Amino acid sequence: MSEKILIPLDGSKVGETALPYIEELVTKFKASTKVEVTLIQVVSLLTHYVAAGEIMTPIPYSEVELDQIKKQALAYLTEAGKSLKSKKITVNIRIEVGSAAEEIIKVADDLDVDFIAMSTHGRSGISRWAFGSVTDKVLRAGHKPVIVVRVPREKN
């Protein structure tokens, strides 16, 4: 038997909140269960802004800049996966470019994962409306079960 788990990470400590829960969950699987975790980071901000006086102009990232962002994401995901690897869990890394929720859903389907594990800030009301929620979009539009770990208030 095997379990495939997708864990989206955004580069923040808040985003990593689901990792310890998955580590704990995996220890409860039968010893014969092969566990494969894919850590994914979606590069979704494809422009930066340049100020000229009072005017702000969006400029798309160059290929060189995008490659640098991907290298940083690879280093981050590699570091984030060390604890899982130390528990003899197979860890794969994916870096995608696009809309975070859409890419997470697409990769979950492509890999045919058993579930997605992600954290949420637990925002509500105006804050949720203003910032949106990748987790909410994955829950509503995705096709795979999602384990949602709420970030403790002191980390928000």
C-alpha positions in Angstrom: 0.0 0.0 0.0 1.1 3.6 -0.6 0.1 7.1 0.2 0.8 10.1 -1.9 0.5 13.5 -0.2 0.8 17.0 -1.7 1.9 19.8 0.6 1.8 23.3 -0.8 4.3 25.7 0.8 4.6 29.4 0.3 8.0 30.1 1.8 6.6 31.3 5.2 6.7 29.7 8.6 2.9 30.0 8.6 2.7 28.0 5.5 4.8 25.2 7.1 2.3 24.7 9.9 0.9 21.5 8.2 4.4 19.8 8.1 4.6 18.5 11.7 1.0 17.2 11.5 1.8 15.2 8.4 5.0 13.9 10.0 2.9 12.7 13.0 0.2 11.2 10.8 2.7 9.3 8.7 4.1 7.6 11.8 0.7 6.1 12.4 0.6 4.3 9.0 1.5 0.7 8.8 5.2 0.0 8.4 4.5 -1.6 5.0 2.9 1.7 3.8 5.1 3.5 1.3 4.7 7.3 1.8 5.5 9.8 -0.9 5.3 13.5 -0.1 5.5 16.1 -2.8 6.3 19.6 -1.6 5.1 22.3 -4.1 5.7 26.0 -4.3 3.8 28.0 -6.9 5.5 31.1 -8.2 2.5 33.3 -8.9 3.9 36.9 -8.9 5.2 37.2 -12.4 5.7 40.9 -12.4 7.4 43.4 -10.2 6.9 47.2 -10.1 9.3 49.9 -11.1 8.8 53.4 -9.8 9.5 56.4 -12.0 8.6 59.5 -10.0 5.0 59.0 -9.0 4.3 56.4 -11.6 4.5 52.7 -10.8 4.8 50.4 -13.8 4.4 46.6 -13.7 7.3 44.8 -15.4 7.3 41.1 -16.1 10.1 39.1 -14.6 12.9 38.2 -17.1 13.8 34.6 -17.6 17.0 35.2 -15.5 14.9 36.6 -12.6 12.4 33.8 -12.9 15.2 31.2 -12.8 16.6 32.9 -9.7 13.2 32.7 -8.0 12.9 29.0 -8.9 16.4 28.4 -7.5 15.3 30.0 -4.2 12.1 28.0 -4.1 14.1 24.8 -4.7 16.5 25.6 -1.9 13.6 26.4 0.4 11.6 23.2 -0.4 14.7 21.1 0.0 15.3 22.5 3.4 11.6 22.2 4.4 11.7 18.5 3.4 14.7 17.5 5.5 12.6 16.5 8.5 10.4 14.3 6.4 13.4 12.7 4.7 15.0 12.0 8.1 11.9 9.8 8.8 12.6 7.8 5.6 9.8 9.4 3.7 10.2 9.9 0.0 10.1 13.6 -0.7 9.6 15.1 -4.2 9.8 18.8 -5.1 7.7 20.7 -7.6 7.9 24.3 -8.6 5.2 25.6 -10.8 4.4 29.0 -12.2 0.8 30.4 -12.3 -2.2 30.8 -10.1 -1.5 29.0 -6.7 -4.8 27.3 -6.3 -5.1 26.2 -10.0 -1.6 24.8 -10.0 -2.0 23.0 -6.7 -5.2 21.4 -8.0 -3.6 20.5 -11.3 -0.6 18.9 -9.7 -2.7 17.0 -7.2 -4.7 15.5 -10.1 -1.6 14.8 -12.3 0.1 13.0 -9.4 -3.1 11.3 -8.3 -2.4 12.1 -4.7 -4.4 10.6 -1.9 -4.8 14.0 -0.2 -3.5 17.6 0.0 -2.3 19.0 3.4 -2.2 22.7 3.8 -2.3 25.4 6.4 -4.7 28.3 6.6 -4.6 31.7 8.4 -8.2 31.3 9.4 -9.1 34.7 8.1 -12.8 35.7 7.9 -15.0 38.6 6.8 -13.3 41.6 5.2 -9.8 40.2 5.6 -10.7 37.0 3.8 -12.4 38.9 1.0 -9.5 41.2 0.6 -6.7 38.6 0.7 -8.6 35.6 -0.7 -7.8 32.2 0.3 -5.8 29.7 -1.7 -6.9 27.0 0.8 -10.5 27.9 0.3 -10.1 27.7 -3.5 -8.4 24.3 -3.4 -11.2 23.0 -1.1 -14.0 24.3 -3.3 -12.5 23.6 -6.8 -10.2 20.6 -6.2 -11.0 16.9 -6.6 -8.9 15.5 -3.8 -9.4 15.4 0.0 -7.8 18.3 1.8 -6.4 18.3 5.4 -6.5 21.9 6.6 -4.3 22.9 9.6 -5.2 26.2 11.1 -2.3 28.3 12.1 -2.2 29.1 15.9 -3.1 32.8 16.6 0.4 33.7 17.8 1.8 32.8 14.3 -0.7 34.9 12.4 
